[in-house]
Amino acid sequence: MEYQYVKALHIIFIVTWFAGMFYIPRLFIYNTEANEKDAAAKTVLQDQFRIMMKRLWYGITWPSAILTLIFGPWMWYLYTGFKGLPDWLFVKLLFVLGLYAYHISLHQLFLQQMNGVFKYSSQKLRVWNEVATIFLIAIVILATVKDSMSWVWGLVGLIAFIIVLMSAIRIYKVIRQKN
């Protein structure tokens, strides 16, 4: 019974963590694009975006990342007693480590933008925004399909998804430039 509650909390905090990681790059994009506005609009927009980014990052995203990190191992302990690590879980944990590295990279971007430093174009930030989607798909598929997944087809599918995603970003850029 305890396992189900811990699992539910783990999933809830994964969802809220991802929500933060999906939205914060959008705010980075809007904040970066505000640089192109006149001085008055730029100031108003960037002040508002800084408030929104700070509340999202410290109020939702960081706490969710920490609670995900607490409930994940707790769930694993309740389920297995930390005995054995199936191949699928090992690979999933590698993706989770990559996701935390991505989270840290978002934190660096957050700190830069809070200090008025804009190193990346809105287009580069749009691409970076999709990294969380790639991690989400890989992690969810590994957690649900587990040992019945073909590693070759899983990898081919992930690569195909990345190609489609990057193509969609390029198409969007072309459409945006025409408008």
Rosetta silent file (secondary structure, phi, psi, omega in degrees, C-alpha in Angstrom):
SEQUENCE: MEYQYVKALHIIFIVTWFAGMFYIPRLFIYNTEANEKDAAAKTVLQDQFRIMMKRLWYGITWPSAILTLIFGPWMWYLYTGFKGLPDWLFVKLLFVLGLYAYHISLHQLFLQQMNGVFKYSSQKLRVWNEVATIFLIAIVILATVKDSMSWVWGLVGLIAFIIVLMSAIRIYKVIRQKN
SCORE:     score description
SCORE:     0.000 S_00000001
   1 L     0.000  -44.468  179.555    0.000    0.000    0.000 S_00000001
   2 H   -60.149  -38.277 -179.498    2.800    2.436    0.896 S_00000001
   3 H   -56.889  -43.980 -177.768    4.435    1.715   -2.467 S_00000001
   4 H   -63.660  -38.804  179.065    1.379    2.960   -4.402 S_00000001
   5 H   -67.997  -42.671  178.750    1.304    6.254   -2.482 S_00000001
   6 H   -65.171  -41.187  177.342    5.011    6.848   -2.965 S_00000001
   7 H   -61.667  -44.015  178.646    4.656    5.975   -6.655 S_00000001
   8 H   -60.734  -44.805  178.898    1.735    8.407   -7.006 S_00000001
   9 H   -64.925  -40.032  177.225    3.740   11.201   -5.356 S_00000001
  10 H   -58.600  -47.042 -179.599    6.742   10.400   -7.553 S_00000001
  11 H   -65.064  -41.991  179.124    4.590   10.702  -10.685 S_00000001
  12 H   -58.724  -45.938 -177.510    2.962   13.932   -9.465 S_00000001
  13 H   -75.036  -26.724  171.203    6.322   15.587   -8.890 S_00000001
  14 H   -62.568  -45.961 -178.696    7.670   14.306  -12.206 S_00000001
  15 H   -61.556  -46.642 -178.717    4.708   15.975  -13.928 S_00000001
  16 H   -69.727  -32.567  176.525    5.169   19.289  -12.114 S_00000001
  17 H   -64.456  -47.995  178.269    8.932   19.185  -12.697 S_00000001
  18 H   -62.952  -38.275  177.811    8.430   18.656  -16.402 S_00000001
  19 H   -56.698  -44.220  177.695    5.809   21.408  -16.478 S_00000001
  20 H   -64.633  -41.247 -179.030    8.444   23.782  -15.139 S_00000001
  21 H   -73.048  -23.700  174.677   11.086   22.554  -17.578 S_00000001
  22 H   -77.323  -35.971 -173.260    8.664   22.933  -20.493 S_00000001
  23 H   -88.008  -34.877 -175.723    7.606   26.449  -19.532 S_00000001
  24 H   -60.581  -40.336  177.477   10.830   28.100  -18.304 S_00000001
  25 H   -64.826  -31.531  175.543   12.518   27.976  -21.750 S_00000001
  26 H   -61.555  -42.260  177.298    9.397   29.617  -23.220 S_00000001
  27 H   -65.295  -36.598  175.516    9.887   32.438  -20.734 S_00000001
  28 H   -60.547  -42.558 -179.946   13.562   32.606  -21.730 S_00000001
  29 H   -62.503  -49.636 -178.795   12.463   32.950  -25.364 S_00000001
  30 H   -63.628  -39.922  179.320    9.940   35.695  -24.599 S_00000001
  31 H   -64.529  -40.263  177.677   12.434   37.495  -22.354 S_00000001
  32 H   -65.697  -43.927 -179.603   15.071   37.329  -25.107 S_00000001
  33 H   -68.580  -22.363  176.601   12.610   38.592  -27.724 S_00000001
  34 H   -64.685  -22.243  177.047   11.668   41.494  -25.441 S_00000001
  35 H   -60.897  -22.847 -177.724   15.160   42.853  -26.195 S_00000001
  36 H   -85.369   -5.326 -178.246   13.846   43.756  -29.656 S_00000001
  37 L   -84.526  167.493  175.501   11.105   46.016  -28.238 S_00000001
  38 L   -65.429  164.344 -171.271   11.366   49.754  -27.583 S_00000001
  39 H   -56.111  -43.681 -177.747   12.948   50.732  -24.245 S_00000001
  40 H   -66.385  -47.566  179.944    9.687   51.209  -22.334 S_00000001
  41 H   -64.699  -41.953  179.598    8.122   47.947  -23.512 S_00000001
  42 H   -57.157  -46.697 -178.868   11.393   46.070  -23.005 S_00000001
  43 H   -62.661  -47.860 -179.208   11.624   47.209  -19.388 S_00000001
  44 H   -61.899  -48.608 -178.080    8.016   46.341  -18.560 S_00000001
  45 H   -63.138  -47.867 -176.273    8.171   42.948  -20.281 S_00000001
  46 H   -68.790  -32.755  174.156   11.517   41.895  -18.854 S_00000001
  47 H   -62.832  -43.706  179.720   10.541   42.959  -15.337 S_00000001
  48 H   -66.906  -42.761  179.407    7.402   40.823  -15.622 S_00000001
  49 H   -63.380  -38.253  177.788    9.266   37.875  -17.147 S_00000001
  50 H   -61.271  -41.703  177.680   11.854   37.972  -14.333 S_00000001
  51 H   -62.479  -47.384 -178.230    9.041   37.748  -11.752 S_00000001
  52 H   -63.169  -43.550 -178.934    7.403   34.865  -13.630 S_00000001
  53 H   -63.733  -44.064 -177.965   10.691   33.005  -14.117 S_00000001
  54 H   -62.857  -44.928 -179.937   11.677   33.355  -10.468 S_00000001
  55 H   -65.170  -42.990  179.422    8.308   32.102   -9.190 S_00000001
  56 H   -64.852  -47.941 -172.932    8.224   29.191  -11.635 S_00000001
  57 H   -68.506  -48.671 -176.470   11.836   28.157  -11.097 S_00000001
  58 H   -89.096  -21.928 -177.745   12.050   28.410   -7.319 S_00000001
  59 H   -92.667  -25.588 -176.718    8.391   27.790   -6.490 S_00000001
  60 H  -125.397  -54.958 -168.399    7.633   24.815   -8.744 S_00000001
  61 H   -68.095  -52.761  179.991   10.524   23.479  -10.806 S_00000001
  62 H   -62.869  -48.907  178.592   13.300   23.148   -8.211 S_00000001
  63 H   -58.557  -38.236  179.673   11.045   21.760   -5.445 S_00000001
  64 H   -66.723  -39.034  178.343    9.579   19.256   -7.911 S_00000001
  65 H   -63.004  -41.805 -179.975   13.045   18.151   -9.061 S_00000001
  66 H   -67.853  -44.957 -179.640   14.103   17.582   -5.454 S_00000001
  67 H   -67.750  -33.653  173.772   10.908   15.734   -4.504 S_00000001
  68 H   -60.730  -41.896 -179.478   11.182   13.572   -7.638 S_00000001
  69 H   -68.662  -26.503  176.517   14.691   12.675   -6.510 S_00000001
  70 H   -78.867  -49.419 -173.707   13.386   11.735   -3.052 S_00000001
  71 H   -75.058  -27.066  178.813   10.350    9.692   -4.115 S_00000001
  72 H   -61.983  -58.461  177.366   12.095    7.834   -6.991 S_00000001
  73 H   -62.570  -34.158  177.176   14.693    5.996   -4.891 S_00000001
  74 H   -61.068  -44.292  178.350   12.125    5.540   -2.104 S_00000001
  75 H   -62.904  -43.809  179.082    9.803    3.820   -4.570 S_00000001
  76 H   -61.246  -42.685  178.839   12.676    1.663   -5.850 S_00000001
  77 H   -61.902  -46.024 -179.095   13.543    0.700   -2.266 S_00000001
  78 H   -64.474  -32.726 -176.410    9.946   -0.262   -1.451 S_00000001
  79 H   -81.349  -40.269 -173.668    9.649   -2.304   -4.642 S_00000001
  80 H  -124.636  -11.909 -173.268   13.004   -4.116   -4.619 S_00000001
  81 L    68.968   26.248 -176.237   14.864   -3.239   -1.424 S_00000001
  82 L    61.721   24.341  178.303   17.581   -1.895   -3.766 S_00000001
  83 L   -96.768  122.985  176.711   18.191   -5.475   -4.916 S_00000001
  84 L    73.333  146.272  177.833   19.019   -5.816   -8.546 S_00000001
  85 L  -134.074   99.101  179.995   18.909   -3.242  -11.275 S_00000001
  86 L   -59.236  154.267 -179.004   17.149   -4.429  -14.427 S_00000001
  87 H   -54.494  -44.196 -177.940   18.662   -3.279  -17.720 S_00000001
  88 H   -61.532  -37.995 -178.993   15.678   -1.054  -18.530 S_00000001
  89 H   -71.293  -36.954  175.918   15.974    0.709  -15.162 S_00000001
  90 H   -60.043  -46.835  179.509   19.702    1.239  -15.613 S_00000001
  91 H   -65.359  -41.626  178.162   19.092    2.880  -19.001 S_00000001
  92 H   -59.642  -44.107 -179.834   16.196    4.906  -17.568 S_00000001
  93 H   -64.095  -31.637  174.415   18.436    6.147  -14.763 S_00000001
  94 H   -64.750  -42.294  176.133   21.018    7.242  -17.348 S_00000001
  95 H   -64.605  -37.957  178.696   18.296    9.307  -19.035 S_00000001
  96 H   -64.203  -41.051  175.498   17.276   10.672  -15.630 S_00000001
  97 H   -60.315  -42.304  176.095   20.880   11.746  -14.992 S_00000001
  98 H   -61.819  -37.282  179.029   20.819   13.471  -18.373 S_00000001
  99 H   -65.522  -40.817  176.640   17.559   15.142  -17.389 S_00000001
 100 H   -66.494  -35.587  175.028   19.118   16.510  -14.204 S_00000001
 101 H   -63.226  -41.172  176.144   22.061   17.788  -16.290 S_00000001
 102 H   -61.673  -42.651  178.065   19.512   19.495  -18.557 S_00000001
 103 H   -58.077  -44.888  179.169   17.835   20.954  -15.455 S_00000001
 104 H   -63.350  -38.198  178.351   21.195   22.376  -14.317 S_00000001
 105 H   -65.550  -36.102  175.402   21.728   23.884  -17.780 S_00000001
 106 H   -65.703  -35.877  178.333   18.315   25.564  -17.478 S_00000001
 107 H   -64.197  -39.998  177.659   19.381   26.885  -14.097 S_00000001
 108 H   -63.168  -43.362  176.614   22.456   28.447  -15.697 S_00000001
 109 H   -62.283  -40.652  177.499   20.265   30.071  -18.360 S_00000001
 110 H   -57.847  -49.932 -179.078   17.906   31.243  -15.610 S_00000001
 111 H   -62.348  -40.569  178.222   20.756   32.905  -13.694 S_00000001
 112 H   -60.969  -49.361 -176.532   22.062   34.550  -16.869 S_00000001
 113 H   -68.156  -33.807  176.501   18.683   35.962  -17.808 S_00000001
 114 H   -63.753  -26.497  178.448   17.990   37.133  -14.268 S_00000001
 115 L   -96.530    9.548  177.202   21.227   39.134  -14.597 S_00000001
 116 L    76.726   20.242  179.068   20.295   40.522  -18.010 S_00000001
 117 L  -101.182  124.291 -178.002   22.713   38.313  -19.936 S_00000001
 118 L  -123.489   90.752 -176.624   21.328   36.940  -23.208 S_00000001
 119 L   -84.160  -21.104 -171.701   23.872   34.581  -24.788 S_00000001
 120 L  -121.606  146.062  176.868   21.460   32.660  -27.015 S_00000001
 121 L   -72.570  163.886  178.217   19.018   33.657  -29.721 S_00000001
 122 H   -64.308  -30.932  178.573   15.349   32.851  -29.355 S_00000001
 123 H   -66.160  -44.320  178.046   15.780   30.238  -32.109 S_00000001
 124 H   -64.015  -37.211  178.171   18.525   28.417  -30.189 S_00000001
 125 H   -67.858  -32.326  176.803   16.361   28.556  -27.071 S_00000001
 126 H   -63.744  -41.188  177.447   13.460   27.041  -29.050 S_00000001
 127 H   -65.229  -46.295 -178.464   15.663   24.071  -29.921 S_00000001
 128 H   -63.036  -30.322  178.205   16.874   23.771  -26.316 S_00000001
 129 H   -59.681  -30.247 -175.295   13.236   23.890  -25.179 S_00000001
 130 L   -83.938   -8.856 -179.321   12.592   20.548  -26.910 S_00000001
 131 H   -60.477  -39.447  179.115   15.299   18.633  -25.066 S_00000001
 132 H   -60.822  -35.655  178.864   12.901   17.969  -22.173 S_00000001
 133 H   -62.615  -41.952  179.812   10.450   16.396  -24.636 S_00000001
 134 H   -62.948  -45.403  177.460   13.111   13.951  -25.807 S_00000001
 135 H   -63.275  -42.117 -179.793   13.920   12.962  -22.229 S_00000001
 136 H   -57.768  -48.922 -178.482   10.227   12.634  -21.377 S_00000001
 137 H   -62.523  -46.950 -178.913    9.552   10.240  -24.239 S_00000001
 138 H   -61.525  -45.533 -176.432   12.611    8.101  -23.541 S_00000001
 139 H   -68.925  -44.152 -179.234   11.937    7.870  -19.803 S_00000001
 140 H   -65.026  -43.048  179.057    8.204    7.174  -20.081 S_00000001
 141 H   -62.500  -44.593  178.992    8.712    4.485  -22.722 S_00000001
 142 H   -62.895  -39.351 -177.725   11.409    2.805  -20.637 S_00000001
 143 H   -72.821  -24.593 -177.650    9.266    2.965  -17.486 S_00000001
 144 H   -99.570  -40.806 -177.037    6.184    1.497  -19.168 S_00000001
 145 H   -83.110  -33.860  176.003    7.514   -0.964  -21.738 S_00000001
 146 H    54.162 -127.647 -173.415   10.440   -2.115  -19.576 S_00000001
 147 H   -71.667  -15.440 -177.513   12.038   -5.431  -20.553 S_00000001
 148 H   -82.966    0.350 -177.983    9.709   -6.136  -23.471 S_00000001
 149 L   -83.668  139.193  171.621   11.211   -3.288  -25.498 S_00000001
 150 L   -81.127  121.577 -178.091   13.526   -3.911  -28.415 S_00000001
 151 H   -63.128  -37.834 -179.424   16.583   -1.731  -27.761 S_00000001
 152 H   -64.724  -50.434 -178.872   17.267   -1.356  -31.467 S_00000001
 153 H   -68.126  -33.205  176.306   13.722   -0.264  -32.329 S_00000001
 154 H   -63.057  -44.122  179.143   13.558    1.937  -29.255 S_00000001
 155 H   -68.030  -42.907  177.819   16.727    3.743  -30.295 S_00000001
 156 H   -60.924  -43.785  179.020   15.600    4.004  -33.924 S_00000001
 157 H   -62.564  -41.722  178.987   12.256    5.397  -32.781 S_00000001
 158 H   -64.915  -43.582  178.566   13.920    7.966  -30.513 S_00000001
 159 H   -64.328  -42.350  177.729   16.273    9.106  -33.275 S_00000001
 160 H   -61.327  -41.749  178.266   13.375    9.331  -35.736 S_00000001
 161 H   -62.499  -42.319  179.116   11.417   11.416  -33.229 S_00000001
 162 H   -62.031  -41.748  178.785   14.377   13.774  -32.752 S_00000001
 163 H   -62.921  -45.880  178.711   14.679   14.211  -36.532 S_00000001
 164 H   -62.447  -42.904 -179.585   10.956   14.976  -36.877 S_00000001
 165 H   -62.717  -46.980  179.727   11.119   17.390  -33.937 S_00000001
 166 H   -66.521  -35.179  175.923   14.133   19.292  -35.285 S_00000001
 167 H   -64.340  -41.162  178.703   12.518   19.421  -38.739 S_00000001
 168 H   -62.927  -38.543  178.029    9.369   20.889  -37.218 S_00000001
 169 H   -64.287  -42.148  178.486   11.438   23.579  -35.488 S_00000001
 170 H   -64.741  -42.217  178.792   13.099   24.490  -38.792 S_00000001
 171 H   -62.528  -43.351  178.678    9.750   24.620  -40.588 S_00000001
 172 H   -60.272  -39.869  179.969    8.355   26.837  -37.839 S_00000001
 173 H   -63.186  -43.252  179.215   11.349   29.175  -38.205 S_00000001
 174 H   -62.957  -45.337  179.406   10.733   29.509  -41.964 S_00000001
 175 H   -62.871  -41.702 -179.289    7.025   30.206  -41.419 S_00000001
 176 H   -64.978  -39.170  179.267    7.824   32.720  -38.703 S_00000001
 177 H   -67.592  -33.258  178.389   10.321   34.561  -40.909 S_00000001
 178 H   -69.203  -32.006 -179.949    7.745   34.838  -43.703 S_00000001
 179 L   -87.378    0.000    0.000    5.262   36.432  -41.314 S_00000001
